[in-house]
Amino acid sequence: ILSMMVSLDRPAIFTLALRVPSWAHGHRLYVGNRLLKAKVSEGFLAITRRWKSGDRLEIRFEIAVETIEGGLSYPARQAVKRGPQVLAWDASLSPEPQLTLN
């Protein structure tokens, strides 16, 4: 969740462009408590409106959890990926893990 509040001396009309990461599988965009429909164009959401001080903008990204096979280097291993983060077992830092993923 990304949340920001607008602070202006006086209301103004302008476009606010927010980058949507390539790993996001969707998003929900709110101004105040109102859900806005905005399409991603060239990796950005562009919101043009009359902004005033105190307007609160919130964007929630949908991030999938995936498993990644260990490949040739770690054939019996898997890593867990969520967005840009990859969580993997490191033999130099911990003993053989004893867990099962279902």
C-alpha positions as a printed NumPy array, in Angstrom:
array([[  0.   ,   0.   ,   0.   ],
       [  1.261,   3.423,  -0.948],
       [ -0.458,   6.335,   0.753],
       [  0.167,  10.051,   0.338],
       [ -1.507,  13.306,   1.244],
       [ -1.551,  16.396,  -0.964],
       [ -0.402,  19.687,   0.545],
       [ -1.092,  22.824,  -1.516],
       [ -1.413,  26.546,  -0.835],
       [ -4.557,  26.587,  -2.991],
       [ -6.485,  24.047,  -5.1  ],
       [ -4.962,  23.272,  -8.503],
       [ -5.622,  21.066, -11.518],
       [ -2.668,  18.86 , -12.422],
       [ -1.752,  15.305, -13.356],
       [ -0.168,  13.006, -10.821],
       [  1.609,  10.053, -12.464],
       [  2.361,   6.957, -10.376],
       [  4.605,   4.175, -11.628],
       [  3.095,   0.707, -11.453],
       [  5.771,  -1.979, -10.963],
       [  5.878,  -4.721, -13.599],
       [  5.459,  -7.355, -10.858],
       [  2.081,  -5.935,  -9.762],
       [ -0.773,  -8.071, -11.092],
       [ -3.353,  -5.329, -10.57 ],
       [ -4.117,  -2.338,  -8.406],
       [ -6.835,  -0.43 ,  -6.597],
       [ -6.598,   3.346,  -6.476],
       [ -8.461,   5.529,  -3.99 ],
       [ -8.746,   9.277,  -3.542],
       [-10.267,   9.742,  -0.119],
       [-12.601,   6.757,   0.236],
       [-13.597,   6.785,  -3.441],
       [-12.312,   4.02 ,  -5.714],
       [-11.052,   5.448,  -9.012],
       [-10.842,   3.601, -12.305],
       [ -7.532,   4.363, -13.969],
       [ -5.726,   2.441, -16.685],
       [ -2.008,   1.798, -16.733],
       [ -0.33 ,   3.379, -19.747],
       [  3.367,   2.758, -20.414],
       [  3.805,   1.645, -16.797],
       [  2.097,   4.655, -15.193],
       [ -1.274,   5.574, -13.75 ],
       [ -2.09 ,   9.19 , -14.592],
       [ -4.685,  10.957, -12.433],
       [ -5.735,  14.391, -13.658],
       [ -8.079,  16.254, -11.355],
       [ -8.558,  19.301,  -9.219],
       [ -6.434,  18.581,  -6.147],
       [ -6.787,  20.387,  -2.851],
       [ -4.792,  20.321,   0.344],
       [ -5.731,  17.319,   2.462],
       [ -6.653,  15.028,  -0.466],
       [ -5.459,  11.522,   0.416],
       [ -4.355,   9.15 ,  -2.328],
       [ -3.879,   5.429,  -1.735],
       [ -2.833,   2.719,  -4.155],
       [ -2.909,  -0.979,  -3.306],
       [ -0.956,  -3.348,  -5.512],
       [ -1.989,  -6.969,  -6.011],
       [  1.13 ,  -9.074,  -5.544],
       [  1.115, -12.785,  -6.3  ],
       [  3.147, -15.354,  -4.378],
       [  4.995, -17.774,  -6.65 ],
       [  7.431, -20.637,  -6.23 ],
       [ 10.586, -20.833,  -8.322],
       [ 12.364, -24.113,  -9.053],
       [ 16.03 , -24.33 ,  -8.04 ],
       [ 17.188, -25.217, -11.541],
       [ 20.456, -27.015, -12.265],
       [ 22.275, -25.491,  -9.282],
       [ 19.644, -26.522,  -6.705],
       [ 17.482, -29.222,  -8.329],
       [ 15.717, -30.298,  -5.11 ],
       [ 15.066, -26.756,  -3.886],
       [ 12.451, -24.061,  -4.402],
       [ 12.381, -20.364,  -3.605],
       [  9.361, -18.238,  -2.799],
       [  8.856, -15.018,  -4.741],
       [  6.481, -12.15 ,  -3.884],
       [  6.814,  -9.094,  -6.078],
       [ 10.509,  -8.227,  -6.338],
       [ 11.446, -10.24 ,  -3.225],
       [ 12.864, -13.753,  -3.456],
       [ 13.153, -15.833,  -0.291],
       [ 15.485, -18.798,  -0.56 ],
       [ 17.377, -21.169,   1.698],
       [ 21.11 , -20.469,   2.038],
       [ 23.169, -23.487,   3.166],
       [ 25.965, -21.238,   4.457],
       [ 23.605, -19.533,   6.911],
       [ 21.42 , -22.351,   8.2  ],
       [ 21.384, -26.149,   8.471],
       [ 19.277, -28.312,   6.215],
       [ 15.659, -27.089,   6.547],
       [ 13.027, -29.541,   7.708],
       [  9.827, -28.159,   6.242],
       [  7.302, -29.211,   3.674],
       [  5.435, -26.863,   1.346],
       [  1.901, -27.885,   0.452]])
